[in-house]
């Protein structure tokens, strides 16, 4: 299995800040709201664009076979990619919890995936805005 540059960096213990990924690496990717990706694979939500950046393109995987077409797209993301996404939470300052600035219940607290979905779909934040928010949290 060939590793992407991002995966090699992760495995070497040099972890790029998540805010930098959103602000500088994926900010030009067309964004989807309310779904993980658009069927043509040209627009991605915050979770799926991060998954793609980490080496797993959920849009491509969903096209691979008839069995996968009936699955929830989130179920297509391999555990190791989900683990990498959640590991960014560890970088944050425990005093600076992943709590949004809005009045919605903090059902997403401490889960990187749920806060990314919340910022993407509820607040309709761009990838660069998500990056700035993450940067304010030290991530």
ABEGO torsion letter per residue (X at the ends): XBBBAAAAAAAAGBBBBAAAAAAAAAAABBBBBGBABBAAGABBBAAAAAAAAAGBBAAAAAAABAAAAABBAAAABBAAAAAAAAAAAAABBAABBBBBABABBBAABGBAAAAAAAAAAAAGBBAAAAAAAAAAAGX
